[in-house]
Amino acid sequence: MKRSEINEIMKEALDFFEQQNFRLPPFVQWTPDEWKTKGEEAREIRDNMLGWDITDYGQGDFRKIGLLLITLRNGNQQCPERYPKPYAEKIMIVREEQVTPMHFHFYKMEDIINRGGGNLVIKLYNSTEDGELADTDVRVSMDGVEHVFSAGTEIVLHPGKSITMQPGLYHRFWGEKGSGTVMVGEVSQCNDDNNDNRFYDKVGRFPEIEEDETPLYLLCSEYPAFHA
């Protein structure tokens, strides 16, 4: 992805969150120069990868296959002694027909919540022991009500609705055509994007960036290291 594209996506996101009356924490808009002044006091943000996460999954077409996420809070599966927080929260923007590829998490249980805007479509499969798509019924909880769907069912979350994703449950999602951009929330156990994702097809998790202009804000994978 080009840095100019990432900067534009960030600007569009801030406008969308403003329209949705959703407020973001201050660190989301720390500039690269401000980050250079941050020391030990901001270690939790660095270590737990809070902040901007924009990816095209290595496919080169963000508007078609991609996702914008902002991690608002997170513990740390790899360092629970320092970061005992057992939960995470994200806010995401999903455009119409913009696909997040089929994947599951090995350890993380999560609730995916339509916080407003358009409708979110999610396709579901159980996984087999060797990571394939199982041809078995999927049992899920949606807003406290248990449902059973056949393999490959596409469910639609309208604003306010949610679904609980158990570890090992494959899911792919996108914004429903004609319904508008979706603001999607995620409340989960600790998030670890370096170790806890299993994508069905080979994709990249974090983008390779072509630096064609100065970053507006840094991605969560770009924070400068702090040395005491």
The 8 nearest C-alpha neighbors of each residue, nearest first, counted from 0:
[[1, 208, 209, 207, 206, 2, 59, 4],
 [2, 0, 209, 4, 3, 208, 210, 211],
 [1, 3, 5, 210, 4, 211, 209, 212],
 [2, 4, 6, 1, 5, 212, 7, 211],
 [5, 3, 7, 1, 2, 6, 8, 0],
 [4, 6, 2, 8, 7, 3, 9, 1],
 [7, 5, 3, 9, 4, 8, 215, 2],
 [6, 8, 4, 10, 9, 5, 3, 11],
 [9, 7, 5, 11, 6, 10, 12, 4],
 [10, 8, 12, 6, 7, 11, 5, 13],
 [11, 9, 7, 13, 12, 8, 6, 14],
 [10, 12, 8, 14, 9, 13, 15, 7],
 [13, 11, 15, 9, 14, 10, 8, 16],
 [12, 14, 16, 10, 15, 11, 17, 9],
 [13, 15, 17, 11, 12, 16, 18, 10],
 [16, 14, 12, 18, 17, 13, 11, 19],
 [17, 15, 19, 21, 13, 18, 14, 20],
 [16, 18, 20, 14, 15, 19, 21, 13],
 [19, 17, 15, 16, 20, 14, 21, 13],
 [18, 20, 16, 17, 21, 15, 115, 116],
 [21, 19, 17, 18, 16, 22, 15, 14],
 [22, 20, 16, 19, 17, 23, 18, 15],
 [21, 23, 20, 24, 16, 17, 19, 13],
 [22, 24, 25, 21, 27, 71, 16, 26],
 [23, 25, 26, 27, 22, 71, 28, 50],
 [26, 24, 27, 28, 23, 29, 22, 50],
 [27, 25, 29, 28, 24, 50, 44, 23],
 [26, 28, 25, 50, 29, 24, 23, 51],
 [29, 27, 26, 25, 30, 216, 24, 215],
 [28, 30, 26, 33, 27, 34, 216, 31],
 [29, 31, 33, 216, 32, 28, 34, 215],
 [32, 30, 34, 33, 216, 217, 35, 29],
 [33, 31, 35, 30, 34, 36, 29, 37],
 [32, 34, 30, 35, 36, 31, 29, 37],
 [33, 35, 31, 37, 36, 32, 30, 29],
 [34, 36, 32, 33, 37, 31, 223, 38],
 [35, 37, 34, 33, 38, 32, 31, 225],
 [38, 36, 34, 35, 41, 33, 40, 39],
 [37, 39, 40, 41, 225, 36, 42, 227],
 [38, 40, 42, 41, 225, 37, 227, 226],
 [39, 41, 38, 42, 37, 43, 44, 225],
 [42, 40, 39, 44, 43, 38, 37, 45],
 [41, 43, 45, 39, 44, 40, 46, 38],
 [44, 42, 46, 45, 41, 47, 40, 82],
 [43, 45, 49, 42, 41, 47, 48, 46],
 [46, 44, 42, 48, 43, 47, 222, 41],
 [45, 47, 43, 48, 44, 42, 75, 49],
 [46, 48, 44, 45, 49, 43, 73, 75],
 [49, 47, 219, 45, 46, 44, 50, 220],
 [48, 50, 70, 44, 47, 71, 219, 72],
 [49, 51, 69, 70, 219, 27, 71, 48],
 [52, 50, 69, 218, 219, 68, 53, 70],
 [51, 53, 68, 218, 69, 219, 67, 54],
 [54, 52, 67, 66, 68, 51, 55, 5],
 [53, 55, 56, 206, 65, 205, 66, 52],
 [54, 56, 65, 61, 57, 58, 64, 59],
 [57, 55, 203, 204, 54, 202, 58, 65],
 [56, 58, 203, 55, 59, 202, 206, 204],
 [59, 57, 56, 60, 55, 64, 202, 61],
 [58, 60, 57, 55, 61, 0, 56, 64],
 [61, 59, 63, 62, 58, 64, 55, 65],
 [62, 60, 65, 55, 64, 63, 59, 54],
 [61, 63, 60, 97, 64, 65, 94, 55],
 [64, 62, 97, 61, 60, 98, 65, 96],
 [65, 63, 98, 61, 97, 55, 60, 62],
 [66, 64, 55, 61, 54, 99, 98, 56],
 [65, 67, 54, 53, 93, 99, 68, 55],
 [68, 66, 53, 92, 91, 52, 54, 69],
 [69, 67, 91, 52, 90, 51, 53, 70],
 [68, 70, 51, 50, 90, 89, 52, 71],
 [69, 71, 89, 49, 50, 72, 88, 68],
 [70, 72, 89, 88, 49, 69, 50, 73],
 [73, 71, 87, 88, 70, 49, 74, 89],
 [74, 72, 87, 189, 86, 47, 190, 88],
 [73, 75, 84, 189, 82, 85, 86, 83],
 [74, 76, 78, 77, 79, 82, 189, 47],
 [77, 75, 78, 79, 189, 74, 191, 190],
 [76, 78, 75, 79, 191, 80, 82, 74],
 [77, 79, 75, 80, 76, 81, 82, 83],
 [78, 80, 83, 82, 81, 75, 76, 77],
 [81, 79, 78, 82, 83, 75, 77, 84],
 [80, 82, 79, 78, 83, 75, 74, 84],
 [81, 83, 79, 74, 84, 80, 75, 78],
 [84, 82, 79, 80, 85, 81, 74, 75],
 [83, 85, 74, 82, 86, 73, 75, 79],
 [86, 84, 74, 189, 188, 83, 87, 73],
 [87, 85, 188, 189, 187, 84, 73, 74],
 [88, 86, 73, 189, 187, 72, 188, 186],
 [87, 89, 186, 72, 185, 71, 70, 187],
 [90, 88, 70, 185, 71, 69, 184, 91],
 [89, 91, 184, 69, 68, 183, 185, 70],
 [92, 90, 68, 183, 67, 182, 184, 69],
 [91, 93, 182, 67, 181, 183, 94, 68],
 [94, 92, 181, 174, 180, 66, 97, 173],
 [95, 93, 180, 97, 174, 96, 181, 92],
 [94, 96, 174, 176, 175, 97, 180, 179],
 [97, 95, 174, 173, 176, 98, 175, 94],
 [98, 96, 63, 173, 94, 64, 95, 62],
 [99, 97, 173, 64, 172, 100, 96, 65],
 [98, 100, 172, 171, 65, 64, 66, 173],
 [101, 99, 171, 98, 102, 198, 172, 64],
 [102, 100, 171, 170, 199, 198, 169, 99],
 [103, 101, 198, 169, 197, 170, 199, 100],
 [102, 104, 169, 197, 167, 168, 196, 170],
 [103, 105, 196, 166, 195, 107, 106, 167],
 [104, 106, 166, 195, 167, 107, 196, 103],
 [107, 105, 166, 104, 195, 108, 167, 188],
 [106, 108, 188, 104, 166, 105, 109, 189],
 [109, 107, 165, 166, 187, 164, 188, 106],
 [110, 108, 187, 164, 186, 163, 107, 111],
 [109, 111, 163, 186, 162, 185, 164, 187],
 [110, 112, 185, 162, 161, 184, 109, 163],
 [113, 111, 161, 184, 183, 114, 160, 185],
 [112, 114, 183, 158, 159, 160, 115, 161],
 [115, 113, 182, 183, 159, 158, 112, 184],
 [116, 114, 158, 182, 113, 181, 117, 159],
 [115, 117, 181, 180, 182, 179, 158, 118],
 [116, 118, 179, 178, 181, 180, 115, 119],
 [119, 117, 157, 175, 156, 178, 174, 181],
 [118, 120, 174, 156, 155, 175, 173, 121],
 [119, 121, 155, 172, 173, 154, 175, 174],
 [122, 120, 172, 154, 153, 171, 170, 123],
 [121, 123, 153, 171, 170, 152, 151, 172],
 [124, 122, 170, 151, 169, 152, 121, 150],
 [125, 123, 169, 150, 151, 132, 168, 133],
 [124, 126, 168, 133, 169, 137, 132, 135],
 [127, 125, 132, 133, 131, 130, 167, 168],
 [126, 128, 130, 131, 129, 133, 132, 125],
 [127, 129, 130, 126, 131, 133, 167, 132],
 [128, 130, 127, 131, 126, 132, 133, 199],
 [131, 129, 127, 128, 126, 132, 199, 197],
 [130, 132, 127, 126, 129, 133, 199, 128],
 [133, 131, 126, 124, 125, 127, 134, 130],
 [134, 132, 126, 125, 127, 135, 131, 124],
 [135, 133, 150, 132, 136, 124, 125, 149],
 [136, 134, 133, 150, 137, 149, 125, 124],
 [135, 137, 149, 150, 148, 147, 138, 134],
 [136, 138, 148, 147, 149, 125, 150, 139],
 [137, 139, 147, 146, 148, 136, 145, 140],
 [140, 138, 146, 145, 137, 163, 147, 141],
 [139, 141, 145, 144, 163, 143, 162, 146],
 [140, 142, 162, 144, 143, 161, 163, 145],
 [143, 141, 144, 161, 140, 162, 160, 163],
 [142, 144, 141, 140, 145, 162, 163, 161],
 [145, 143, 141, 140, 142, 146, 139, 162],
 [146, 144, 140, 139, 141, 143, 147, 138],
 [145, 147, 139, 138, 140, 144, 148, 141],
 [148, 146, 138, 137, 139, 136, 149, 145],
 [149, 147, 137, 136, 152, 138, 150, 146],
 [148, 150, 136, 152, 137, 151, 135, 147],
 [151, 149, 124, 136, 134, 135, 152, 137],
 [152, 150, 123, 124, 122, 149, 153, 134],
 [151, 153, 122, 150, 149, 123, 148, 154],
 [154, 152, 122, 121, 120, 151, 123, 155],
 [153, 155, 121, 120, 152, 122, 156, 123],
 [156, 154, 120, 119, 157, 121, 118, 153],
 [157, 155, 119, 160, 118, 120, 113, 161],
 [156, 158, 118, 160, 159, 155, 113, 119],
 [159, 157, 115, 113, 160, 114, 118, 156],
 [158, 160, 113, 114, 157, 161, 115, 112],
 [161, 159, 156, 158, 113, 157, 112, 142],
 [162, 160, 112, 111, 141, 142, 113, 156],
 [161, 163, 141, 111, 110, 140, 142, 164],
 [162, 164, 110, 140, 109, 141, 165, 111],
 [165, 163, 109, 108, 110, 168, 162, 166],
 [164, 166, 108, 168, 167, 163, 109, 107],
 [167, 165, 104, 105, 106, 108, 168, 107],
 [166, 168, 103, 104, 126, 105, 169, 165],
 [169, 167, 125, 103, 166, 165, 126, 124],
 [170, 168, 103, 124, 102, 123, 125, 101],
 [171, 169, 123, 101, 122, 102, 121, 168],
 [172, 170, 101, 122, 100, 121, 99, 102],
 [171, 173, 121, 120, 99, 98, 122, 170],
 [174, 172, 98, 97, 96, 120, 119, 175],
 [173, 175, 95, 119, 96, 94, 93, 118],
 [174, 176, 95, 118, 178, 119, 120, 96],
 [177, 175, 95, 178, 96, 174, 179, 118],
 [176, 178, 179, 175, 95, 117, 174, 118],
 [179, 177, 117, 176, 175, 118, 180, 95],
 [180, 178, 117, 177, 95, 116, 181, 94],
 [179, 181, 94, 117, 116, 95, 93, 174],
 [180, 182, 117, 116, 93, 92, 183, 115],
 [183, 181, 92, 115, 114, 91, 116, 113],
 [184, 182, 113, 91, 114, 112, 90, 181],
 [185, 183, 90, 112, 89, 111, 114, 91],
 [184, 186, 111, 89, 88, 110, 112, 90],
 [187, 185, 88, 110, 109, 87, 89, 184],
 [188, 186, 109, 87, 86, 108, 110, 185],
 [187, 189, 86, 107, 87, 108, 85, 190],
 [190, 188, 86, 87, 74, 85, 73, 75],
 [189, 191, 87, 192, 188, 73, 107, 75],
 [192, 190, 193, 195, 194, 189, 76, 75],
 [191, 193, 194, 195, 196, 190, 204, 48],
 [192, 194, 191, 195, 196, 204, 190, 205],
 [195, 193, 192, 191, 196, 105, 197, 104],
 [194, 196, 104, 105, 191, 192, 193, 106],
 [197, 195, 104, 103, 194, 192, 198, 105],
 [196, 198, 103, 102, 104, 199, 195, 105],
 [199, 197, 102, 200, 101, 196, 201, 103],
 [198, 200, 102, 101, 197, 201, 131, 130],
 [201, 199, 198, 202, 101, 100, 102, 197],
 [200, 202, 198, 199, 203, 56, 57, 197],
 [203, 201, 56, 57, 200, 204, 198, 58],
 [202, 204, 56, 57, 205, 206, 201, 58],
 [203, 205, 56, 202, 206, 54, 57, 192],
 [204, 206, 54, 203, 56, 207, 57, 53],
 [207, 205, 54, 57, 208, 0, 55, 56],
 [206, 208, 0, 205, 209, 57, 1, 203],
 [207, 209, 0, 1, 206, 210, 2, 5],
 [210, 208, 1, 2, 211, 0, 207, 3],
 [209, 211, 2, 212, 208, 1, 213, 3],
 [210, 212, 2, 209, 3, 1, 213, 208],
 [213, 211, 210, 3, 2, 214, 1, 209],
 [212, 214, 215, 211, 210, 2, 3, 6],
 [215, 213, 216, 217, 2, 212, 6, 31],
 [214, 216, 6, 213, 30, 217, 31, 9],
 [217, 215, 30, 214, 31, 28, 29, 218],
 [218, 216, 221, 31, 214, 219, 222, 215],
 [217, 219, 51, 221, 220, 52, 216, 50],
 [218, 220, 48, 50, 51, 221, 52, 49],
 [219, 221, 218, 222, 48, 52, 205, 217],
 [222, 220, 218, 219, 217, 223, 224, 45],
 [221, 223, 220, 219, 224, 45, 217, 218],
 [224, 222, 221, 225, 35, 34, 45, 31],
 [223, 225, 222, 226, 45, 221, 38, 42],
 [224, 226, 38, 227, 223, 39, 42, 37],
 [227, 225, 224, 38, 39, 223, 42, 37],
 [226, 225, 39, 38, 224, 42, 40, 37]]
